[in-house]
């Protein structure tokens, strides 16, 4: 298959796999991350096919929707790529990107480390979709999906959580801004990613200021 045919076949597989997915982790999330990846890749020296496939396959089985099982997604990606007779070395690179790109894995200080420019690009692309206006919408969409309260002034955000504690958290959605979303700006890898993240970060800060003002009944006319 040509590279274009590989991408088209992968898109078809991902769309079918995620047809019933939660709204913040559905095909449209994948599409945005894919587009972000292509944008960031323009300014980086990377294997564009590898980053494209990693972006498309990175969330086909998010662990939080599969009882925390972190192997399902990478295994599904590997099996799919094997089924289209993709290059074995590139498959392992893509699987490693998928295994190591999530925020929660960065909280595991004992985890085996993996790094590549391709990982950095796809990781940035995914993190950009977790911040800004889309990030706010996704956070509250998932909070509603899990029936979590939006905000509770009596429940403070927990910073410096370990990976397992983070995975078990059922805190209010607003806490998620402090426990993850507002931290992402300073964790970006690429020059373009950092620039975009700055603007989206400021948008979230503005949203939080407005949220607290409205919560406290401070209305301005």
C-alpha positions in Angstrom: 0.0 0.0 0.0 1.0 3.6 -0.6 1.4 5.9 2.4 -1.9 7.6 1.5 -3.7 4.2 1.4 -2.2 3.3 4.8 -3.6 6.5 6.3 -7.0 6.0 4.7 -7.2 2.4 5.9 -6.1 3.4 9.4 -8.7 6.2 9.5 -11.5 3.8 8.5 -10.3 1.4 11.3 -10.2 4.1 13.9 -13.6 5.5 13.0 -15.2 2.1 13.3 -13.4 1.3 16.5 -14.5 4.6 18.2 -18.1 4.8 16.8 -19.6 4.6 20.3 -16.9 6.4 22.2 -17.4 9.1 24.8 -17.5 12.5 23.2 -14.2 13.8 24.4 -12.3 10.7 23.3 -14.1 10.0 20.0 -13.1 10.2 16.3 -13.2 13.9 16.4 -10.6 14.0 19.2 -8.4 11.7 17.0 -9.0 14.0 14.0 -7.9 17.1 15.9 -4.8 15.4 17.3 -4.0 14.1 13.8 -4.3 17.7 12.4 -2.2 19.1 15.3 0.4 16.4 14.6 0.7 17.4 10.9 1.0 21.1 11.9 3.7 20.5 14.5 5.6 18.1 12.2 6.1 20.8 9.7 8.7 22.4 12.0 10.3 19.2 13.2 12.5 16.6 11.6 10.4 13.5 12.1 9.0 10.5 10.2 5.7 11.9 9.1 4.1 8.5 8.5 5.1 7.3 12.0 3.7 10.4 13.8 0.5 10.3 11.6 -0.2 6.7 12.5 0.6 7.2 16.2 -1.8 10.1 16.3 -4.5 8.1 14.6 -4.1 5.1 16.8 -3.2 6.6 20.2 -6.6 6.5 21.8 -8.4 3.5 20.2 -8.7 2.0 23.7 -8.1 4.6 26.4 -7.4 2.7 29.7 -10.0 4.7 31.6 -12.7 3.1 29.5 -11.2 -0.4 29.9 -10.8 -0.9 33.6 -7.4 0.8 33.6 -5.9 -1.8 31.3 -3.0 0.0 29.7 -2.1 -2.8 27.3 -5.3 -3.0 25.2 -4.7 0.1 23.2 -1.0 -0.6 22.3 -1.9 -4.3 21.5 -4.8 -3.2 19.3 -2.5 -0.8 17.4 0.2 -3.5 16.9 -2.4 -6.0 15.7 -3.9 -3.6 13.2 -0.5 -2.5 11.8 0.6 -6.2 11.5 -2.7 -6.9 9.7 -1.7 -4.4 6.9 1.9 -5.7 6.8 3.4 -2.5 8.1 7.1 -2.3 8.8 8.0 -4.1 12.0 10.5 -1.6 13.3 8.1 1.3 12.7 5.3 -0.7 14.4 7.4 -0.9 17.6 8.2 2.8 17.4 4.5 3.7 17.1 3.5 1.3 19.9 6.2 2.9 22.2 4.8 6.3 21.4 1.3 5.2 22.4 2.6 3.6 25.6 4.5 6.6 26.8 2.6 9.7 25.6 0.0 10.1 28.3 0.1 12.6 31.1 -0.5 10.0 33.8 2.6 8.0 32.7 4.7 11.1 33.5 3.6 10.7 37.1 5.2 7.3 37.4 8.7 8.0 38.5 9.7 4.4 38.2 8.4 3.8 34.7 10.8 2.8 31.9 11.6 5.8 29.8 11.3 6.1 26.1 11.9 9.2 24.0 12.0 10.2 20.3 11.2 13.3 18.3 8.2 11.5 17.0 6.9 10.9 20.5 7.4 14.6 21.4 5.4 15.7 18.4 2.4 13.4 19.0 2.5 14.1 22.7 2.3 17.8 22.1 -0.5 17.4 19.6 -2.5 15.4 22.1 -1.9 17.8 24.9 -3.0 20.8 22.8 -6.4 19.1 22.6 -6.5 18.9 26.4 -6.2 22.7 26.8 -7.9 25.8 25.6 -11.6 25.9 24.6 -11.6 22.3 23.4 -9.8 21.2 26.6 -12.4 22.9 28.8 -15.3 21.3 26.8 -13.7 17.9 27.0 -13.0 18.2 30.7 -16.7 19.0 31.5 -17.9 16.4 29.0 -15.9 13.7 30.7 -17.0 15.0 34.2 -20.6 14.7 33.1 -20.0 11.2 31.7 -18.6 10.2 35.1 -21.4 12.1 37.0 -18.8 14.3 38.8 -19.6 17.6 40.4 -18.4 20.6 38.5 -16.8 22.3 41.5 -16.8 21.9 45.3 -15.0 24.7 47.2 -14.5 22.3 50.1 -12.4 19.9 47.9 -9.0 21.3 47.2 -7.0 20.1 44.1 -4.3 17.5 45.0 -1.0 18.3 43.5 2.0 16.0 43.1 -0.2 12.9 42.9 1.4 9.6 42.0 0.1 7.7 38.9 -2.2 5.3 40.7 -3.8 8.0 42.8 -4.3 10.2 39.7 -6.0 7.3 38.0 -8.4 6.7 40.9 -9.3 10.3 41.4 -13.0 11.3 41.2 -12.4 14.9 42.1 -14.6 17.8 40.8 -13.9 18.8 37.2 -12.5 22.2 38.2 -9.8 20.4 40.2 -8.6 18.7 37.0 -7.5 22.1 35.7 -4.9 22.4 38.5 -4.1 18.7 38.6 -3.3 18.5 34.9 -4.6 21.0 32.4 -2.7 24.1 33.7 0.5 22.0 34.0 0.7 21.1 30.3 2.0 24.5 29.0 5.3 23.9 30.7 5.5 20.3 29.5 5.4 21.0 25.8 8.3 19.7 23.7 8.1 21.5 20.4 8.6 25.2 19.6 5.2 25.4 17.8 3.5 23.4 20.5 4.8 25.8 23.2 3.6 28.8 21.2 0.1 27.5 20.8 -0.1 26.2 24.4 0.7 29.7 25.7 -2.5 31.2 24.1 -4.7 28.2 25.1 -3.3 28.4 28.7 -4.3 32.1 29.0 -7.8 31.3 27.7 -8.2 28.7 30.5 -7.1 31.2 33.1 -9.7 33.6 31.8 -12.3 31.0 31.9 -11.5 30.1 35.5 -11.6 33.7 36.6 -15.1 34.1 35.0 -16.2 30.8 36.5 -15.3 31.8 40.0 -16.9 35.2 39.6 -20.2 33.7 38.4 -20.0 31.0 41.2 -19.7 33.8 43.8 -22.5 35.9 42.2 -20.2 38.7 41.1 -22.0 39.9 38.1 -20.8 42.8 36.1 -23.1 44.9 33.8 
